[in-house]
Amino acid sequence: MTTVIVQGSGDVGSAIAHQLFLHGAKVIISDEIAPAHLRRGMSFVDAYYQGFAQLEGVAAQYVIHLPSERLEEILVCSLDVEALLAQTKAEVVIDARMKKRSTPQIPAWKTQYKTLLIGLGPGFETNTNCDIAIETAWGESLGGEVIGSTKPLEGEPRPIDGFTRERIVYAPKAGIWNNTQNIGDVVQAEDVLGHIGGDAIMAPMSGILKGISHHGSYVKVQQKIIEIDPSGNAQLEGIGERPRKIAQGVVNAIKKRGWGRTLSGIE
């Protein structure tokens, strides 16, 4: 059975974990102790707070230590990749942290383990800081393997009813995020949605909360913490179009190289 480590429990990392699990892989998600990914209905991130989460019929369980026997679900944890490799000898590591503004470095474990490293998002270059680079930007190449470097971070978020970045709230400072709102709540412009320290964070516009970081998460400066959909037709749960295409590209790349010989056929 192929063992895969996915770094990042956001909507992209969760979609990849979900698809690989359905194709027969043993999947472990590694992330920070209190991750602040905001599209919680479209990911497994809530398992870090509630111990358990589901995404399109697949379950994920939070563990502090890896169990001695395989559980029939995805495992999520805060163990670092090198510790996980030492325990599992995973064949594939997928960096789905989507850091965007920092260039990923070659991880220290790469010299010790012959593990296939797949990089997602800006800053990855095939055979430089990863073995396989997958494009994550919207366009014809979305989800495809990249010869060379992935596209740099550019442009605006996809518009909804004509609104782009103005429907997203970025943390003005680092700290613990405290809120009482949840995914799917209807909010009005300038409603107070939570606090970081003593600073109130308000809704920039009226609409539905498509994303909001979990109460008690640790947020970094300029990290996305709130996303509002003004259309009234927001997808709040399940795998989104972009994460699904990226996940399909990752599965194809693994199977193409024979690293996933035990993965079942691709639908």
Rosetta blueprint (number, residue, H / E / L):
1 M L
2 T L
3 T E
4 V E
5 I E
6 V E
7 Q E
8 G L
9 S L
10 G L
11 D H
12 V H
13 G H
14 S H
15 A H
16 I H
17 A H
18 H H
19 Q H
20 L H
21 F H
22 L H
23 H L
24 G L
25 A L
26 K E
27 V E
28 I E
29 I E
30 S E
31 D L
32 E L
33 I L
34 A L
35 P L
36 A L
37 H L
38 L L
39 R L
40 R H
41 G H
42 M H
43 S L
44 F L
45 V L
46 D L
47 A H
48 Y H
49 Y H
50 Q H
51 G L
52 F E
53 A E
54 Q E
55 L E
56 E L
57 G L
58 V E
59 A E
60 A E
61 Q E
62 Y E
63 V L
64 I L
65 H L
66 L L
67 P L
68 S L
69 E L
70 R L
71 L L
72 E L
73 E L
74 I E
75 L E
76 V E
77 C E
78 S L
79 L L
80 D L
81 V H
82 E H
83 A H
84 L H
85 L H
86 A H
87 Q H
88 T H
89 K L
90 A L
91 E L
92 V E
93 V E
94 I E
95 D E
96 A L
97 R L
98 M L
99 K L
100 K L
101 R L
102 S L
103 T L
104 P L
105 Q L
106 I L
107 P L
108 A H
109 W H
110 K H
111 T H
112 Q L
113 Y L
114 K L
115 T L
116 L E
117 L E
118 I E
119 G E
120 L E
121 G L
122 P L
123 G L
124 F L
125 E E
126 T E
127 N L
128 T L
129 N L
130 C E
131 D L
132 I E
133 A E
134 I E
135 E L
136 T L
137 A L
138 W L
139 G L
140 E L
141 S L
142 L L
143 G L
144 G L
145 E E
146 V L
147 I L
148 G L
149 S E
150 T L
151 K L
152 P L
153 L L
154 E L
155 G L
156 E L
157 P L
158 R L
159 P L
160 I E
161 D L
162 G L
163 F E
164 T L
165 R H
166 E H
167 R H
168 I E
169 V E
170 Y E
171 A L
172 P L
173 K L
174 A L
175 G E
176 I E
177 W E
178 N E
179 N E
180 T L
181 Q L
182 N L
183 I L
184 G L
185 D L
186 V E
187 V E
188 Q L
189 A L
190 E L
191 D L
192 V E
193 L E
194 G E
195 H E
196 I E
197 G L
198 G L
199 D E
200 A E
201 I E
202 M E
203 A L
204 P L
205 M L
206 S L
207 G E
208 I E
209 L E
210 K E
211 G E
212 I E
213 S L
214 H L
215 H L
216 G L
217 S L
218 Y E
219 V E
220 K L
221 V L
222 Q L
223 Q L
224 K E
225 I E
226 I E
227 E E
228 I E
229 D E
230 P L
231 S L
232 G L
233 N L
234 A L
235 Q L
236 L L
237 E L
238 G L
239 I L
240 G L
241 E H
242 R H
243 P H
244 R H
245 K H
246 I H
247 A H
248 Q H
249 G H
250 V H
251 V H
252 N H
253 A H
254 I H
255 K H
256 K H
257 R L
258 G L
259 W L
260 G L
261 R L
262 T L
263 L L
264 S L
265 G L
266 I L
267 E L
